C-alpha cells in the first residue's frame, strides 16, 4: 500500500483543521481517548456540534486562540492508501512553518472560503505550492453551506482562481466544493450539491496517481556511510550505505562517483538480508562497486549517462527561517543531502512580495522572506535543478554560530558550470 503525503493551506478561519478533523472522524481514524476528549470538549460550533479542529490543534496557544501555529502531522489510512497530512499555518508570520510542512508533500489542498473567494492569502499559498514544485493541487471551496450550496458561487471562484493558476504555471488542478462543518463532499458525496459531478475529496485522494522519480536518468545516491568492517570474516568487504534520493539503480549499471568523476559499475545491492536486483527512490540500501574508489560521506553516486551540475556558484530561491536577518558578511553551512560545505550569500537578487507576486530589489532578508539569492560554496556541489529533481535540487542553510537551520534553498541555476 503506497503513501500519499499532502498538506493543507488556507486563510485564517477557512477551515483547514476542521477539514482534516472531519476526514479523520468520518473515516473512523480517531483513537478512543481522542474521541472521549473530543466529546468532553467545551469547544462547540454555532450549531452545537463538536469542533473537529480540536483533533489537530496540538499547541496550547492553538487551542486557546483557535488558530494553527505549528505544523501538525496526522496519519490515517483507508483500504486503498495510507496518508500523512501536514496541517500548516495560514498566517503570514508562520510562512516558514508552512514551507517546512509542504517541502516533502506530493499534493496540496488549498482551501478557499466560499463567502470570500480568492484573497491575498490564497495567492500566497498558491505561490508557495508552485515554488516548492507541488505537482498536484486540489482547490477545496469550503463553507458551501454558508452560500446555500450555490453552483454559481463555486463557478465564479473557479474562474478567478484559473487566472492565478495560469500566472503561476500551475497545471493539474482539481476543484471540489465542500463543507467541512457539515461533511459535504469530504468523505462522502453530497446530495445537497447534486450539480457537482466530480468525486469527494477522499475518493480523489485515494485514486490520484503520484509517481516518484524512479527513472534511471535521475539516479542519485548520496553516500552516508562507508562500511569497511576489516574483520577476518569480512576482510574484503567494502559497501556504501545510504538512501536512494531519486531514480533507480540496477545491478551492472555504469555509475559515476562525484566529485572525483571516476566511473565504475554496481556489482551488488544489499537491503537488510536481501540482495535485490535494483534499488529505487526512498530505499535505504548498501551498494558495492566493481572498483576500489576513494569514496567518503558526502560523495554521490549517479547514473553516468545523465550527470548533475557541478559548480560552486548557484542561484537559488531562499525562504528565510530565522529571526536574525540574513548576513551577507558571514559564512553559512550548506547541507545538501549528506554533503556539508561552507558557503556565502554573494547577492540578494530580489525579494518576492508573496501577497502580490511582485519582485523587489532589497538589501536585507528577514524572517519569512522569500526571494532569489546568488551563493558560492567552498566546494564543488553536484546538484540538479529543483524543477528537474526535487530530491537533489534543494538544501538547507545552517548558521555556523548557532547550528540553527536558518533557510531553505531550491536550486534554480548553475552559474559557473
N, C-alpha and C positions, 0 to 999 in steps of 0.2 A: 504494500500500500504506500503510495507516494505522499509527500508532504507539500502542502501549499502554504507559503508564508506571505501574509498580507498585512497592510497597515491601514488604519482609518485616519482621516483628517477632515477637519471642518471648522467652521467658526464656533465661537462660544455659544453654547445652548442649541447647537444644530442637532444634537442627539447622538454623538458618537458612542459614548459609553452606554447609552440606553440601547442602541442598536446591537452592540456586542452582548450586552446583558440579555436582550431578547433572544438572540441567536443561541446563547448558552442555555437559557431557560427552556426554550421551545424544543431543543434537541436533547433535553434531559441530561445535560452535561454539568450539572451542579451537584457538588457533594452534599451529603445530608446536613453537615454542620453549616455549610454556606446557605442552604435552603432555610434552615432554622433561624439563622441570623437575619436573613432577608425578611422572613415573616415577622420577626420581632422588632424590626427596624421602625424608627419613628418617621423616617423619610417617606412621604407619600406623594403621589401625583395629585393633580387637582381633582381627578375623578375618584380618588380614594384608593386606587391600586398602588401596589408596592413599587417604589422607584428602582428599576432594574439596574440603573447606573451604579448602584452600590457594589455590584459584583466586580467592577473594575477599578473603583476608587481605592487605591492602596494606601496613599499617604493621608495622615490626619487632616492636613490642610485641604486636601481634595474633598474629603468628606464634609468638612465644615463649610467650604466655600462653594461646593458643587461644581468644581472645575477640574480639568485634567492638567497636572503639572509635570509629572514624570511619565516615562513610558511604562505601560503595564502590559505584560505579556500573558496571554491566556492560551490554553491548549484544549482542544477538543477534537473529536473525530466522529465520523458517521460510518456507515457501512462501505462507503466508496472512497473516503480520503481522510487523512489526518490534517489538522490545521494548526498553525501558530499565528496568533493575532497580536499585533502591536497596536495598542490604543495610544495614539500620540497626541500631544497637546496642540491646541489651536491658537494659543496666544503667541503673538509675535516675539515676546521675550523668551519663549521656550523653543525657538526655531532649532537650536542645537539639539534639543531632545527629539524633535520630530525627525531631523536628519539621521540621528542615531537609530531610531526605530525603523526608518524607511530604508536604510542602507543595505539590508540583506533581504528585502522583500521582493517577491515575484509579481505582486499585484497591489494596486492601490484602490481604496474606496474613498472617493471624495463626497462628502455629504453637503447638500445644499438645502437650506430651509425653503420650503415651497412658498412661504409668505414673503421672503426677501429676495429670492433669486440669486444670481451671480453677484457676489460682493467682493471687496478687496481681498479678504482672506481666501476666497475661492481662487483668485488669481495667484496668490502667494503659494497655496498648497499645490496647485496645478503646476506652477513653475518648478517647485521642488521635486515633484514627481518626474517632470521632464529632465531636470538637471541630473537626477540620480538614475536615469535610464530605465525607469519602470515601464515595461512594455505593455502591460495590461492595466486598463483603467476602468473602474466602474463609477459612474456618477449616480449616486443614490439621492433622489429628490425626496427628502424626508418631510414629515409632518403634513402628508397629503390629507389627513383627516381635518386639518385646520383650514383647508381650502375646498372643502366639500368634495374631495377626490376628483378635482377638475382636470379633465384631459387638456383643456385649453391652457391652463396654467403650466402643466407639465410640458407641453409642446413649445410654449413660449420660452421656457428656461432652456430647453434643449437647443433652440435656435441661437440663443445668446451664447451658450457655452461653446457651440461649434466654432464660433468666430475666435474665441480664446484658444481652443484646441488647435486651430489652423495656425495661429500665431506662434504656438509653442511646438509645432510639429508633432502633436500627439495624434496617433493614428487609430489604434484599437481601443475604442471606447464603447461601453455598453451603458445604456440609460435605464434605470429601474425606479419606478415610483413606489415609495414605501411609507409606512407609518410604523416606526419603531415602537411607539407607545401602544398602538393597538395590535401590532403584529402583522399588518398587511404586507404581503409580498416579501417578508423576511425569510421565513422558513416555508410557509405555505402560500400558494397563490391566493390573491384576494378576490373575493366575489364582488367587493364593492368597487373594484376598478375593472369591470368587465371589458372595457375598451382597450386595456393593455394586453397584448398578445404574447409578450415575452415570458421568460422564466422568472421564478422567485430568486432572490439573492442567493440563498443556499444552493439551490439547484444549479445555478450558474457556477458558483464556486466549486461545486463537486465535479463539474464537467469541463471547465476551462483547461485547455492544454498548455502546460508550462514546460517548455523544453530547455533543459540545461545545456550549457555549452560543452557538448561532448564530441565535437568534430575533431578529427586528428589534427587539423590545421592549427588550432589554438591550444595544442597540448602544452601545458605548463606545470612543472613540478618543482616548487621551491624546496630545497633540501633543509630539513630541520635538524637532522642528527645523523652523524656518520657512525655506523655500528661496526666496531672493529674489536671483537672480544679478545683476540690473541691468546686463546686457550689452546691446550693440546688437541681438544676435540674440534675446535673451530679455528685452527691456525691460519687458514687462508680465507676466512670469512670476511667479506667487505660489502656491507649493504648501506644504502642511503634511504633513510626514513623520512617521511613527510606526508603531506596531504596533497592530492592532485587538485590544483587550483582550478583548472579548466581543461577541457578536451579529453582525449583518450590516448593511453599508451598501450602498446601491444608488444608481445614478445618479438624480438628480431627487428623492431623499429630502429631506424637510424636516428640518433638524437645528438644534439649539441649541448655541451655544458658551458654555461656563461657565468662569469665573464671571460673565461680562458679561451672559449671558442673551439675547444677540442671536440672532435666527433667520435662517436662510438656507437655500439648497439646494445639493446636491452637483452640480457640473457636469462633473467628470471625475475618474476614478480611474486612477492610474498604478502599474504594478508592473513594474519594470525597463523594458523597451522595449514592454510591452504596455499596453493600455487596457481592462481588464475592466469588465464591467457591474456587478460587485459585489465587495466585499471582505469576507471572513469572519474570524472569530476566529483569531488566530495569524498572520495575513498581515501583512507589512510593506509598506506602500503610501504613496503620496503622494496626497492628495486636494486638489481645487480647489473653491472655493466661489464662489457667484454674486456675493456682496457682499464688498467690501474691509473686513474687520473687523479691529480691532486684536487680534491673537492672538499669544501667545508660548508658549514652552516651559512646560509645566505646566498649560496650559488643556486642556479636554477637550471633544470634540465628541460629542454624544449625540443619540439619537432624540428628537424633540420631543414625541412622544406618551407617553413614559414617562421622566420626568426622575428623576435620582437625588436623594437627600437632599442638602441644602446647609446645613451648620451648623458650629459651632465646638466645641460640647460633645458628646462622644461617649462612650458606654460600650462597652468593648471587652474581649475576652478577651486576656490577655497571657501569653506564655511568655518568661520572663526568661533571657537567654543569657550574662550577664556575671558574672565572678567578683566584681566590685564590686556591692554591693546597689543596688536602685532608690533614688534620692534624690529625695524629693518637693520639695526646695528648689531644684533646678536646672532649667534649660530644656534639653530634648532637641530633636533634629531628627526630624521625621516624614517619611519617604519614602513617598509614595502614588503608585504608577506613576511618572510623570515629574514629579510635583509634590513640592517640598521646602519644608516650612514648619516654623517653630518651634512647640513645644508644651510644656505642663506637665502632669504627672500630678497631678490635684487630689485624688484619693482612691483608696485601695485598698478596693474594695467587699467583696471576700472572696478567700480563697485556697482552692484545692481540694486536698484530700489525694487524689492520683490513685491511691492504692492502695485507698482505701475509698470514694472519691467524696464524702466529707463536705466541707462548706464551713465555713471558719473565718474569723472576723474577726481580722485581723493588722495590725501596724503596719510591717512590713518585707517586702521581697520579695527573695529571694536566688536564686542560680544554680539553674536548672531548675525554679523555682517557676512554677505556672500558676494564674491566677485572673482575676477581673474588676476592671477599673480604670475610673475616670472621668477623661478627659483634656480639655484645652481647647487648641485650635490658635490660632495668631496670625492665620491667615487662614481664610476660609470654605473648607470642603473638600467637593467634590462626590463622594459615595460611595454605594454600595449596601450593604445589609446582607449580611454574609458568607453567610448561608444562602440568600439570593436570587441572589447573583452573586459567586462567589469571586474572580474576576479584578479586580473593582472594590470588593471589600469587605475588603481586607487591606492592611497596611502594615508597615514596619519602623521601629523606634526606633534612632536613632544618637546616641551620646554626643558632643556638640559639642566636648568637651575632647580626646577621643582619636580621633574619627572611626571608632570601632568600632561595629559593629552589636550592640546590647545587648538587643533584644527584638523579638518577632514579634507583630503585632496582628491580631485578627479583629474587625471592627466588628459590634456587636450591636444598638445602639440610638442613635437621634439624639435628643438631649435638648433642643435649643433650635430644633427645626425649625419 
